[in-house]
Amino acid sequence: MPEMTSFDAKDFRLYVSSVKKWLNILGITEFDVDFKHEQINAAAEVEIDSEAKTAVFRLTKQAEITVKSLHSVDTLALHEVLHLLMGDLTWAASKAKERDEIIISHEHEVINRLIRVIK
């Protein structure tokens, strides 16, 4: 059952810190990153522009959350950072009819980052 959850300024500071931590752990340095604390239709989200290499991470002020683990600000941050990690692959997949090699290149980028984290 969904629970209403609120995220205050302290939660937002933790979210920013957690996003930066996970970006560092995963070696994601090529994006210009911004943060916003505003009411959105999800607990958190990331807006990605793969071509411009920009990402805006948002944490809502209040949301109904159905997945218990997503009550954790750190878990929300990791979830959104993983969206950014996969963002280039998703963008490349949308261009697949034009250039299949882009998908393979980004797939290997993700694999190599995960290997660095796992080892």
C-alpha contacts under 8 A as a table, 3 or more apart, distances in Angstrom:
res1	aa1	res2	aa2	distance
1	M	66	T	6.02
2	P	64	E	5.51
2	P	65	I	5.19
2	P	66	T	4.26
2	P	67	V	7.79
3	E	64	E	5.15
3	E	65	I	5.37
3	E	66	T	6.46
4	M	62	Q	6.94
4	M	63	A	5.58
4	M	64	E	4.31
4	M	65	I	6.38
5	T	62	Q	5.57
5	T	63	A	5.41
5	T	64	E	6.06
5	T	65	I	6.79
5	T	71	H	7.43
6	S	60	T	7.93
6	S	61	K	5.60
6	S	62	Q	4.23
6	S	63	A	6.56
7	F	10	K	7.82
7	F	11	D	5.44
7	F	12	F	6.82
7	F	59	L	7.57
7	F	60	T	6.66
7	F	61	K	4.87
7	F	62	Q	6.03
8	D	11	D	5.21
8	D	12	F	6.30
8	D	61	K	6.45
9	A	12	F	4.93
9	A	13	R	6.28
10	K	13	R	5.19
10	K	14	L	6.36
11	D	14	L	5.04
11	D	15	Y	6.06
11	D	73	V	6.80
12	F	15	Y	4.85
12	F	16	V	6.19
12	F	37	H	6.50
12	F	59	L	6.68
13	R	16	V	5.19
13	R	17	S	6.19
14	L	17	S	5.02
14	L	18	S	5.94
14	L	73	V	6.95
14	L	74	D	7.45
15	Y	18	S	5.04
15	Y	19	V	6.02
15	Y	59	L	7.39
15	Y	73	V	5.73
15	Y	74	D	6.38
15	Y	76	L	7.78
15	Y	77	A	5.90
16	V	19	V	5.20
16	V	20	K	6.22
16	V	35	F	6.92
16	V	77	A	7.83
17	S	20	K	5.21
17	S	21	K	6.13
18	S	21	K	4.91
18	S	22	W	6.19
18	S	73	V	7.80
18	S	74	D	5.53
18	S	77	A	5.82
18	S	78	L	7.36
19	V	22	W	5.27
19	V	23	L	6.06
19	V	74	D	7.71
19	V	77	A	5.00
19	V	78	L	6.54
19	V	80	E	7.94
19	V	81	V	6.47
20	K	23	L	5.04
20	K	24	N	6.14
21	K	24	N	5.20
21	K	25	I	6.20
22	W	25	I	4.93
22	W	26	L	6.00
22	W	77	A	7.68
22	W	78	L	6.19
22	W	81	V	6.69
23	L	26	L	5.31
23	L	27	G	5.91
23	L	28	I	5.00
23	L	29	T	7.12
23	L	81	V	6.58
24	N	27	G	4.95
24	N	28	I	6.23
24	N	29	T	7.36
25	I	28	I	7.91
25	I	117	V	7.02
26	L	113	R	6.03
26	L	114	L	7.34
26	L	116	R	7.87
26	L	117	V	6.66
27	G	113	R	7.00
28	I	31	F	7.08
28	I	85	L	7.37
30	E	53	K	6.67
31	F	53	K	4.66
31	F	54	T	5.09
31	F	55	A	6.50
32	D	53	K	6.21
32	D	54	T	4.67
32	D	55	A	6.29
33	V	54	T	5.87
33	V	55	A	4.90
33	V	56	V	5.84
33	V	57	F	7.46
34	D	54	T	8.00
34	D	55	A	6.34
34	D	56	V	4.74
34	D	57	F	6.25
35	F	56	V	5.54
35	F	57	F	4.82
35	F	58	R	5.82
36	K	56	V	7.22
36	K	57	F	6.32
36	K	58	R	4.79
36	K	59	L	6.56
37	H	58	R	5.74
37	H	59	L	5.07
37	H	60	T	5.88
37	H	61	K	6.72
38	E	58	R	6.96
38	E	59	L	6.48
38	E	60	T	5.12
38	E	61	K	5.81
39	Q	59	L	7.71
39	Q	60	T	4.63
39	Q	61	K	5.17
39	Q	62	Q	6.73
40	I	43	A	7.31
40	I	44	A	7.65
40	I	58	R	7.95
40	I	59	L	7.71
40	I	60	T	5.31
40	I	61	K	7.71
41	N	60	T	7.69
41	N	63	A	7.26
42	A	45	E	6.82
42	A	60	T	6.74
42	A	63	A	6.23
42	A	64	E	7.87
43	A	59	L	6.13
43	A	60	T	5.28
43	A	61	K	7.94
43	A	62	Q	7.15
43	A	63	A	5.42
43	A	64	E	7.50
43	A	65	I	7.00
43	A	76	L	7.69
44	A	57	F	7.46
44	A	58	R	5.42
44	A	59	L	4.43
44	A	60	T	5.83
44	A	76	L	6.51
44	A	77	A	7.79
44	A	80	E	7.24
45	E	57	F	5.93
45	E	58	R	5.27
45	E	59	L	6.77
45	E	80	E	6.04
46	V	55	A	6.47
46	V	56	V	5.45
46	V	57	F	4.39
46	V	58	R	6.11
46	V	80	E	5.84
46	V	81	V	7.83
46	V	83	H	7.32
46	V	84	L	7.20
47	E	55	A	5.49
47	E	56	V	5.11
47	E	57	F	6.58
48	I	53	K	7.54
48	I	54	T	6.02
48	I	55	A	4.55
48	I	56	V	6.71
48	I	84	L	6.81
48	I	87	G	6.86
49	D	52	A	5.47
49	D	53	K	5.64
49	D	54	T	5.26
49	D	55	A	6.33
50	S	53	K	4.86
50	S	54	T	6.80
50	S	87	G	6.90
50	S	88	D	5.75
50	S	91	W	6.83
55	A	84	L	7.64
57	F	80	E	7.47
60	T	63	A	6.79
65	I	68	K	7.20
65	I	70	L	7.06
65	I	71	H	7.07
67	V	70	L	5.55
67	V	71	H	7.51
68	K	71	H	5.76
69	S	72	S	6.13
69	S	75	T	7.00
70	L	73	V	7.25
70	L	75	T	5.92
70	L	76	L	5.65
71	H	75	T	7.65
71	H	76	L	7.49
72	S	75	T	5.18
72	S	76	L	6.29
73	V	76	L	5.04
73	V	77	A	6.16
74	D	77	A	5.01
74	D	78	L	6.19
75	T	78	L	5.05
75	T	79	H	6.03
76	L	79	H	5.08
76	L	80	E	6.32
77	A	80	E	5.30
77	A	81	V	6.16
78	L	81	V	5.01
78	L	82	L	6.10
79	H	82	L	5.24
79	H	83	H	6.49
80	E	83	H	4.95
80	E	84	L	6.45
81	V	84	L	4.95
81	V	85	L	6.17
82	L	85	L	4.75
82	L	86	M	6.17
83	H	86	M	5.15
83	H	87	G	5.74
84	L	87	G	4.72
84	L	88	D	7.50
85	L	88	D	7.09
85	L	110	V	6.96
86	M	89	L	5.25
86	M	90	T	6.20
86	M	110	V	7.24
87	G	90	T	5.02
87	G	91	W	6.08
88	D	91	W	4.94
88	D	92	A	5.94
88	D	106	H	6.60
89	L	92	A	4.96
89	L	93	A	6.05
89	L	102	I	8.00
89	L	103	I	5.96
89	L	106	H	5.32
89	L	107	E	6.53
90	T	93	A	5.07
90	T	94	S	6.48
91	W	94	S	5.24
91	W	95	K	6.78
92	A	95	K	5.09
92	A	96	A	6.23
92	A	102	I	5.76
92	A	103	I	5.37
92	A	106	H	7.64
93	A	96	A	4.87
93	A	100	D	7.98
93	A	102	I	7.97
93	A	103	I	6.00
94	S	97	K	7.85
95	K	98	E	5.55
95	K	99	R	6.33
95	K	100	D	7.82
96	A	99	R	5.17
96	A	100	D	4.98
96	A	102	I	7.60
96	A	103	I	7.07
97	K	100	D	6.82
99	R	102	I	5.86
99	R	103	I	7.77
100	D	103	I	5.60
100	D	104	I	6.92
101	E	104	I	5.15
101	E	105	S	6.15
102	I	105	S	5.10
102	I	106	H	6.24
103	I	106	H	5.28
103	I	107	E	6.00
104	I	107	E	5.01
104	I	108	H	6.30
105	S	108	H	5.34
105	S	109	E	6.37
106	H	109	E	4.84
106	H	110	V	6.33
107	E	110	V	5.31
107	E	111	I	6.29
108	H	111	I	4.92
108	H	112	N	5.97
109	E	112	N	5.24
109	E	113	R	6.26
110	V	113	R	5.20
110	V	114	L	6.21
111	I	114	L	5.19
111	I	115	I	6.15
112	N	115	I	5.07
112	N	116	R	6.36
113	R	116	R	5.20
113	R	117	V	6.45
114	L	117	V	5.04
114	L	118	I	6.00
115	I	118	I	5.09
115	I	119	K	5.89
116	R	119	K	5.51
